[in-house]
């Protein structure tokens, strides 16, 4: 039984050693997800512009309902 345990441990160590790489990992490759933060910032700016325009429109409608001149 001791022989089987030693052989199993030897195979496990050899497998781990064989799968490990002696070279350092390659630098990360640029992906399509790189520009995502820039897109999110741009979307926030667009949303801010839309919100500002909606607020101006709402105020103009309230003034018009009250009969105020623009």
N, C-alpha and C positions, 0 to 999 in steps of 0.2 A: 504494500500500500504506500510506503514511503517513496518508492520509485515513481509511482504515478503522480504524487504530489510534486516531487522535484521536477519531473518532466513538464507538468502543467505550468509551474512557475517559470521554468526556463522558456517555454513557448510564449508565455505572456510577456516576459521581459524582451525577448527577441522581437515580438510583434510591435511593442511600443517603440523600441529602438529603431526598427525598420521604418516606421511611419513618421518618425520625427525628422525634421529638416535641419540640416546644418547651416543653411543660408538664412539670413534675416528675412522677414516677410517683406513682400513688395509694397511700395507705397500705394495708398488707396487710389483706385481708379475713379475719375470723375464720372458721375452718373447724371441721369436726367433730373434727379432730385436736388442737385446743387442750387439752382436758381430759386428754389422754393421760398426761402426767407425774403428774397427781393420781391417775389410775386405777392407774398402776404402783406408786405409793407405797402406795395402799390395798391392792393385791394383795400387796405385800410384807408388810404388817402382818397380813393374813389368813393368809399362809403361815407367818409367825412364830408366830401363835396355834395353828395346826394342828400345827406341829412341837412346840411346848411341850406340847400335849395328848397327842400321840403319845408323847413322852418320859415323861410322867406315867403313862400307861397301861402302857408297857413296864415301868417300875419297879414298878408295882402288880402286874403279872403275875409278875415275877421274885420279888417278896416272897411272893406267894401260892404259887408253886411251891415255895419254900423252907419254907413253913409258917409264915411270920411273920404276926403279926396286923396288920391295916391300921391 
